[in-house]
Amino acid sequence: MRFHRRSWDWVHPSHRDLVIEQLSANAEMAKHYLRSGGISAIALALSQSGGALGKRSFPLLTDEESWEIATKACVDCIRTDPEQNADRVFTVLEDAITSSSKQTRLLVIRVCNEVRAYWDSEKIEFSASLIHRFLRLCDKTGQYLQAPMLKPSWSKACRDMRAEANQAYDDGMPLMSSLDEWISFVDIVKRTEPRLIPTGSVEKEFSEALSKYVEAAEATSEAPFEDDDPDNYQSESEQTTHIAQTVQALADIFPTESDKLVALAGKLEDRAQTIEDEGDELKQQLGQFEPDYDRGEYPRETSFDIADLFEDL
């Protein structure tokens, strides 16, 4: 175990078991580690299948005070890095809440409520994937928990989407990362804070941005592709498939443009398949096509001497 900036990382499983034995025998030391050990301490405290027989559960949580410390440790860890640490803490909590422990469920509820209050007070702009994880964790508690205020994150997603649409239009290239994020937020907002998207406002407010994305995507669907490297054909095919999937997702958000978007997605999928086929042909021409062993094209000679195999060991 090494110490660095008030956090610990395990360097070997045997060291971990030795430390756990010492911590289990000293409650005050265990609480000190839980306060200062970061995500590693939280994960250890909420582990449920450790020890030689796999029956060791919650090794650092020996009394009510230790559970309160664990709650604070989770919240403090998220405050340190609202995005990355939150994702890691939620992973630990999702695993922990699968147990039948009432204390675990109460811990998760308290952490969710405190994190939501922190996000709201600081007007944190978080990613769609993180809020998805938060809402999923809330659902696992079996209790209604208030969702965080989405306006700051939704506003950022809208700004980024419009900026990306302008760049895609200017460059003639269908940039899609901010659009994918915006699509994810549309789903979240509709389910948790629909007042941010009044009925009919999406098509009205974002029609200009949509038209710029569509024009760039249409240009891509008709663009020829040629390269000397067959691997680049695969990359281009995968990128085109991604664009097709994003355009297809837009059809549900912009119903008046649905037929046009579905047709465009089909053209992009056809382009992706054509480019993939052309890449395979180029590999064959260059002699780079690997044999399909699943079809029985195995080497005839498969025997070997076991003594020779271990001769050099």
Contacts in CASP RR format, 6 or more apart in sequence:
PFRMAT RR
TARGET T0000
AUTHOR 0000-0000-0000
METHOD contacts of the structure
MODEL  1
MRFHRRSWDWVHPSHRDLVIEQLSANAEMAKHYLRSGGISAIALALSQSG
GALGKRSFPLLTDEESWEIATKACVDCIRTDPEQNADRVFTVLEDAITSS
SKQTRLLVIRVCNEVRAYWDSEKIEFSASLIHRFLRLCDKTGQYLQAPML
KPSWSKACRDMRAEANQAYDDGMPLMSSLDEWISFVDIVKRTEPRLIPTG
SVEKEFSEALSKYVEAAEATSEAPFEDDDPDNYQSESEQTTHIAQTVQAL
ADIFPTESDKLVALAGKLEDRAQTIEDEGDELKQQLGQFEPDYDRGEYPR
ETSFDIADLFEDL
1 8 0 8 1.000
1 9 0 8 1.000
1 10 0 8 1.000
1 11 0 8 1.000
1 15 0 8 1.000
1 16 0 8 1.000
1 19 0 8 1.000
2 8 0 8 1.000
2 9 0 8 1.000
2 11 0 8 1.000
6 36 0 8 1.000
6 37 0 8 1.000
6 38 0 8 1.000
7 36 0 8 1.000
7 37 0 8 1.000
7 38 0 8 1.000
7 39 0 8 1.000
7 40 0 8 1.000
8 33 0 8 1.000
8 37 0 8 1.000
8 38 0 8 1.000
8 40 0 8 1.000
8 41 0 8 1.000
9 40 0 8 1.000
10 16 0 8 1.000
10 40 0 8 1.000
16 44 0 8 1.000
17 51 0 8 1.000
20 44 0 8 1.000
20 51 0 8 1.000
20 56 0 8 1.000
20 59 0 8 1.000
22 29 0 8 1.000
23 29 0 8 1.000
23 30 0 8 1.000
23 33 0 8 1.000
23 59 0 8 1.000
23 60 0 8 1.000
24 30 0 8 1.000
24 59 0 8 1.000
24 60 0 8 1.000
27 62 0 8 1.000
27 63 0 8 1.000
27 66 0 8 1.000
30 59 0 8 1.000
30 60 0 8 1.000
30 62 0 8 1.000
30 66 0 8 1.000
31 60 0 8 1.000
31 65 0 8 1.000
31 66 0 8 1.000
31 69 0 8 1.000
33 41 0 8 1.000
33 60 0 8 1.000
34 41 0 8 1.000
34 42 0 8 1.000
34 45 0 8 1.000
34 60 0 8 1.000
34 66 0 8 1.000
34 69 0 8 1.000
34 70 0 8 1.000
34 73 0 8 1.000
35 41 0 8 1.000
35 69 0 8 1.000
35 72 0 8 1.000
35 73 0 8 1.000
37 73 0 8 1.000
38 73 0 8 1.000
38 77 0 8 1.000
39 77 0 8 1.000
39 85 0 8 1.000
39 88 0 8 1.000
39 89 0 8 1.000
39 92 0 8 1.000
41 60 0 8 1.000
41 73 0 8 1.000
42 70 0 8 1.000
42 73 0 8 1.000
42 74 0 8 1.000
42 77 0 8 1.000
42 89 0 8 1.000
42 92 0 8 1.000
43 92 0 8 1.000
44 59 0 8 1.000
44 60 0 8 1.000
45 58 0 8 1.000
45 59 0 8 1.000
45 60 0 8 1.000
45 61 0 8 1.000
45 66 0 8 1.000
45 70 0 8 1.000
45 73 0 8 1.000
46 58 0 8 1.000
46 61 0 8 1.000
46 70 0 8 1.000
46 92 0 8 1.000
46 93 0 8 1.000
46 95 0 8 1.000
46 96 0 8 1.000
46 104 0 8 1.000
47 56 0 8 1.000
47 57 0 8 1.000
47 58 0 8 1.000
47 59 0 8 1.000
48 56 0 8 1.000
48 57 0 8 1.000
48 58 0 8 1.000
48 96 0 8 1.000
48 99 0 8 1.000
49 55 0 8 1.000
49 56 0 8 1.000
49 57 0 8 1.000
50 56 0 8 1.000
50 57 0 8 1.000
50 59 0 8 1.000
57 99 0 8 1.000
58 101 0 8 1.000
58 104 0 8 1.000
60 66 0 8 1.000
60 70 0 8 1.000
61 67 0 8 1.000
61 70 0 8 1.000
61 103 0 8 1.000
67 103 0 8 1.000
67 106 0 8 1.000
67 107 0 8 1.000
70 107 0 8 1.000
71 107 0 8 1.000
71 110 0 8 1.000
71 111 0 8 1.000
71 114 0 8 1.000
74 89 0 8 1.000
74 93 0 8 1.000
74 107 0 8 1.000
74 111 0 8 1.000
74 115 0 8 1.000
75 111 0 8 1.000
75 114 0 8 1.000
75 115 0 8 1.000
75 118 0 8 1.000
77 85 0 8 1.000
77 88 0 8 1.000
77 89 0 8 1.000
78 85 0 8 1.000
78 86 0 8 1.000
78 89 0 8 1.000
78 115 0 8 1.000
78 118 0 8 1.000
79 118 0 8 1.000
82 118 0 8 1.000
82 119 0 8 1.000
82 122 0 8 1.000
82 124 0 8 1.000
82 126 0 8 1.000
83 126 0 8 1.000
83 127 0 8 1.000
83 130 0 8 1.000
86 115 0 8 1.000
86 126 0 8 1.000
86 130 0 8 1.000
86 133 0 8 1.000
86 134 0 8 1.000
87 129 0 8 1.000
87 130 0 8 1.000
87 133 0 8 1.000
89 111 0 8 1.000
90 130 0 8 1.000
90 133 0 8 1.000
90 134 0 8 1.000
90 137 0 8 1.000
93 107 0 8 1.000
93 108 0 8 1.000
93 111 0 8 1.000
93 137 0 8 1.000
94 133 0 8 1.000
94 136 0 8 1.000
94 137 0 8 1.000
94 140 0 8 1.000
96 104 0 8 1.000
96 107 0 8 1.000
96 108 0 8 1.000
97 104 0 8 1.000
97 105 0 8 1.000
97 108 0 8 1.000
97 137 0 8 1.000
97 140 0 8 1.000
97 141 0 8 1.000
98 140 0 8 1.000
105 141 0 8 1.000
108 137 0 8 1.000
108 140 0 8 1.000
108 141 0 8 1.000
109 141 0 8 1.000
109 143 0 8 1.000
109 145 0 8 1.000
112 134 0 8 1.000
112 137 0 8 1.000
112 138 0 8 1.000
112 141 0 8 1.000
112 145 0 8 1.000
113 145 0 8 1.000
113 146 0 8 1.000
115 134 0 8 1.000
115 148 0 8 1.000
116 134 0 8 1.000
116 145 0 8 1.000
116 146 0 8 1.000
116 147 0 8 1.000
116 148 0 8 1.000
118 124 0 8 1.000
119 126 0 8 1.000
119 148 0 8 1.000
119 149 0 8 1.000
120 148 0 8 1.000
120 149 0 8 1.000
123 149 0 8 1.000
123 152 0 8 1.000
124 148 0 8 1.000
124 152 0 8 1.000
124 153 0 8 1.000
125 152 0 8 1.000
125 153 0 8 1.000
125 156 0 8 1.000
126 148 0 8 1.000
126 153 0 8 1.000
127 153 0 8 1.000
127 181 0 8 1.000
128 153 0 8 1.000
128 157 0 8 1.000
128 181 0 8 1.000
128 184 0 8 1.000
128 185 0 8 1.000
128 188 0 8 1.000
129 184 0 8 1.000
131 147 0 8 1.000
131 148 0 8 1.000
131 150 0 8 1.000
131 153 0 8 1.000
131 188 0 8 1.000
132 184 0 8 1.000
132 188 0 8 1.000
134 147 0 8 1.000
134 148 0 8 1.000
135 147 0 8 1.000
135 188 0 8 1.000
135 192 0 8 1.000
138 145 0 8 1.000
138 147 0 8 1.000
147 192 0 8 1.000
147 193 0 8 1.000
149 193 0 8 1.000
150 185 0 8 1.000
150 188 0 8 1.000
150 189 0 8 1.000
150 192 0 8 1.000
150 193 0 8 1.000
150 196 0 8 1.000
151 193 0 8 1.000
151 196 0 8 1.000
153 185 0 8 1.000
154 185 0 8 1.000
154 189 0 8 1.000
154 193 0 8 1.000
154 196 0 8 1.000
157 178 0 8 1.000
157 181 0 8 1.000
157 182 0 8 1.000
157 185 0 8 1.000
158 182 0 8 1.000
158 206 0 8 1.000
160 178 0 8 1.000
160 181 0 8 1.000
160 182 0 8 1.000
161 178 0 8 1.000
161 179 0 8 1.000
161 181 0 8 1.000
161 182 0 8 1.000
161 206 0 8 1.000
161 209 0 8 1.000
162 206 0 8 1.000
162 209 0 8 1.000
163 178 0 8 1.000
164 175 0 8 1.000
164 176 0 8 1.000
164 177 0 8 1.000
164 178 0 8 1.000
164 179 0 8 1.000
165 179 0 8 1.000
165 208 0 8 1.000
165 209 0 8 1.000
165 210 0 8 1.000
165 212 0 8 1.000
165 213 0 8 1.000
166 209 0 8 1.000
166 212 0 8 1.000
167 175 0 8 1.000
168 174 0 8 1.000
168 175 0 8 1.000
168 212 0 8 1.000
168 213 0 8 1.000
168 216 0 8 1.000
169 212 0 8 1.000
169 213 0 8 1.000
169 215 0 8 1.000
169 216 0 8 1.000
171 216 0 8 1.000
172 215 0 8 1.000
172 216 0 8 1.000
172 219 0 8 1.000
173 216 0 8 1.000
173 220 0 8 1.000
174 213 0 8 1.000
174 216 0 8 1.000
174 217 0 8 1.000
174 219 0 8 1.000
174 220 0 8 1.000
174 243 0 8 1.000
175 216 0 8 1.000
176 213 0 8 1.000
176 242 0 8 1.000
176 243 0 8 1.000
176 246 0 8 1.000
179 213 0 8 1.000
179 246 0 8 1.000
179 250 0 8 1.000
180 246 0 8 1.000
183 246 0 8 1.000
183 249 0 8 1.000
183 250 0 8 1.000
183 253 0 8 1.000
186 197 0 8 1.000
186 202 0 8 1.000
186 253 0 8 1.000
189 196 0 8 1.000
189 197 0 8 1.000
190 197 0 8 1.000
202 253 0 8 1.000
202 254 0 8 1.000
203 254 0 8 1.000
203 255 0 8 1.000
203 256 0 8 1.000
203 257 0 8 1.000
206 254 0 8 1.000
207 254 0 8 1.000
210 250 0 8 1.000
210 254 0 8 1.000
210 257 0 8 1.000
213 247 0 8 1.000
213 250 0 8 1.000
214 247 0 8 1.000
214 257 0 8 1.000
214 260 0 8 1.000
214 261 0 8 1.000
214 264 0 8 1.000
217 243 0 8 1.000
217 247 0 8 1.000
217 264 0 8 1.000
217 268 0 8 1.000
218 264 0 8 1.000
218 267 0 8 1.000
220 240 0 8 1.000
220 243 0 8 1.000
220 268 0 8 1.000
220 271 0 8 1.000
221 240 0 8 1.000
221 264 0 8 1.000
221 267 0 8 1.000
221 268 0 8 1.000
221 271 0 8 1.000
222 267 0 8 1.000
223 271 0 8 1.000
225 233 0 8 1.000
225 236 0 8 1.000
225 275 0 8 1.000
225 278 0 8 1.000
227 233 0 8 1.000
227 236 0 8 1.000
230 279 0 8 1.000
230 280 0 8 1.000
230 282 0 8 1.000
230 283 0 8 1.000
230 286 0 8 1.000
230 288 0 8 1.000
233 275 0 8 1.000
233 276 0 8 1.000
233 278 0 8 1.000
233 279 0 8 1.000
233 282 0 8 1.000
234 276 0 8 1.000
234 279 0 8 1.000
236 275 0 8 1.000
237 272 0 8 1.000
237 273 0 8 1.000
237 275 0 8 1.000
237 276 0 8 1.000
238 272 0 8 1.000
240 268 0 8 1.000
240 269 0 8 1.000
240 271 0 8 1.000
240 272 0 8 1.000
240 275 0 8 1.000
241 268 0 8 1.000
241 269 0 8 1.000
241 272 0 8 1.000
243 268 0 8 1.000
244 265 0 8 1.000
244 266 0 8 1.000
244 268 0 8 1.000
244 269 0 8 1.000
244 272 0 8 1.000
245 265 0 8 1.000
247 261 0 8 1.000
247 264 0 8 1.000
247 265 0 8 1.000
247 268 0 8 1.000
248 261 0 8 1.000
248 262 0 8 1.000
248 265 0 8 1.000
250 257 0 8 1.000
250 261 0 8 1.000
251 257 0 8 1.000
251 258 0 8 1.000
251 261 0 8 1.000
251 262 0 8 1.000
251 265 0 8 1.000
252 258 0 8 1.000
254 261 0 8 1.000
280 289 0 8 1.000
283 289 0 8 1.000
291 297 0 8 1.000
END
